[in-house]
Amino acid sequence: MFSRFTNIINALQALDKTYSNSEMVRKILRCLPRSWTPKVTAIEEAKNLNVLPLEDLLGSLMTHELSMQKEDDDEEKEKKKKKIVALKLFLIEYSEDDDENEELALITRKFKKFLASKKKFGGK
């Protein structure tokens, strides 16, 4: 965004339209998206926009952008961890059910064999 802004300002200077530093700072702050409103308000309240260099504003905005990206990345990692834990838990519970089903099937087969052997030998 800053490079596009600089290109526009340079093109306007070539047409003999110049802006003061404070005007450029205010224009950049006005064009930021709505999600940046808290940061814009903090800059307006904490700093004198008449003497704030454009480079300092850019540095402050870039630092804020990096911290926002880091928070988003942390949230995404946390969501992925929660999904993995839930999946592992589901797999563990599912495997326990399989073990119980296998044990029940084994007992049933052995009981059927026992009954069949009783019939062969004439037992009651």
Secondary structure as a PSIPRED ss2 file (coil, helix, strand):
# PSIPRED VFORMAT (PSIPRED V4.0)

   1 M C   1.000  0.000  0.000
   2 F H   0.000  1.000  0.000
   3 S H   0.000  1.000  0.000
   4 R H   0.000  1.000  0.000
   5 F H   0.000  1.000  0.000
   6 T H   0.000  1.000  0.000
   7 N H   0.000  1.000  0.000
   8 I H   0.000  1.000  0.000
   9 I H   0.000  1.000  0.000
  10 N H   0.000  1.000  0.000
  11 A H   0.000  1.000  0.000
  12 L H   0.000  1.000  0.000
  13 Q H   0.000  1.000  0.000
  14 A H   0.000  1.000  0.000
  15 L C   1.000  0.000  0.000
  16 D C   1.000  0.000  0.000
  17 K C   1.000  0.000  0.000
  18 T C   1.000  0.000  0.000
  19 Y C   1.000  0.000  0.000
  20 S C   1.000  0.000  0.000
  21 N H   0.000  1.000  0.000
  22 S H   0.000  1.000  0.000
  23 E H   0.000  1.000  0.000
  24 M H   0.000  1.000  0.000
  25 V H   0.000  1.000  0.000
  26 R H   0.000  1.000  0.000
  27 K H   0.000  1.000  0.000
  28 I H   0.000  1.000  0.000
  29 L H   0.000  1.000  0.000
  30 R H   0.000  1.000  0.000
  31 C H   0.000  1.000  0.000
  32 L C   1.000  0.000  0.000
  33 P C   1.000  0.000  0.000
  34 R H   0.000  1.000  0.000
  35 S H   0.000  1.000  0.000
  36 W H   0.000  1.000  0.000
  37 T H   0.000  1.000  0.000
  38 P H   0.000  1.000  0.000
  39 K H   0.000  1.000  0.000
  40 V H   0.000  1.000  0.000
  41 T H   0.000  1.000  0.000
  42 A H   0.000  1.000  0.000
  43 I H   0.000  1.000  0.000
  44 E H   0.000  1.000  0.000
  45 E H   0.000  1.000  0.000
  46 A H   0.000  1.000  0.000
  47 K C   1.000  0.000  0.000
  48 N C   1.000  0.000  0.000
  49 L C   1.000  0.000  0.000
  50 N C   1.000  0.000  0.000
  51 V C   1.000  0.000  0.000
  52 L C   1.000  0.000  0.000
  53 P C   1.000  0.000  0.000
  54 L H   0.000  1.000  0.000
  55 E H   0.000  1.000  0.000
  56 D H   0.000  1.000  0.000
  57 L H   0.000  1.000  0.000
  58 L H   0.000  1.000  0.000
  59 G H   0.000  1.000  0.000
  60 S H   0.000  1.000  0.000
  61 L H   0.000  1.000  0.000
  62 M H   0.000  1.000  0.000
  63 T H   0.000  1.000  0.000
  64 H H   0.000  1.000  0.000
  65 E H   0.000  1.000  0.000
  66 L H   0.000  1.000  0.000
  67 S H   0.000  1.000  0.000
  68 M H   0.000  1.000  0.000
  69 Q H   0.000  1.000  0.000
  70 K H   0.000  1.000  0.000
  71 E H   0.000  1.000  0.000
  72 D H   0.000  1.000  0.000
  73 D H   0.000  1.000  0.000
  74 D H   0.000  1.000  0.000
  75 E H   0.000  1.000  0.000
  76 E H   0.000  1.000  0.000
  77 K H   0.000  1.000  0.000
  78 E H   0.000  1.000  0.000
  79 K H   0.000  1.000  0.000
  80 K H   0.000  1.000  0.000
  81 K H   0.000  1.000  0.000
  82 K H   0.000  1.000  0.000
  83 K H   0.000  1.000  0.000
  84 I H   0.000  1.000  0.000
  85 V H   0.000  1.000  0.000
  86 A H   0.000  1.000  0.000
  87 L H   0.000  1.000  0.000
  88 K H   0.000  1.000  0.000
  89 L H   0.000  1.000  0.000
  90 F H   0.000  1.000  0.000
  91 L H   0.000  1.000  0.000
  92 I H   0.000  1.000  0.000
  93 E H   0.000  1.000  0.000
  94 Y H   0.000  1.000  0.000
  95 S H   0.000  1.000  0.000
  96 E H   0.000  1.000  0.000
  97 D H   0.000  1.000  0.000
  98 D H   0.000  1.000  0.000
  99 D H   0.000  1.000  0.000
 100 E H   0.000  1.000  0.000
 101 N H   0.000  1.000  0.000
 102 E H   0.000  1.000  0.000
 103 E H   0.000  1.000  0.000
 104 L H   0.000  1.000  0.000
 105 A H   0.000  1.000  0.000
 106 L H   0.000  1.000  0.000
 107 I H   0.000  1.000  0.000
 108 T H   0.000  1.000  0.000
 109 R H   0.000  1.000  0.000
 110 K H   0.000  1.000  0.000
 111 F H   0.000  1.000  0.000
 112 K H   0.000  1.000  0.000
 113 K H   0.000  1.000  0.000
 114 F H   0.000  1.000  0.000
 115 L H   0.000  1.000  0.000
 116 A H   0.000  1.000  0.000
 117 S H   0.000  1.000  0.000
 118 K H   0.000  1.000  0.000
 119 K H   0.000  1.000  0.000
 120 K H   0.000  1.000  0.000
 121 F C   1.000  0.000  0.000
 122 G C   1.000  0.000  0.000
 123 G C   1.000  0.000  0.000
 124 K C   1.000  0.000  0.000
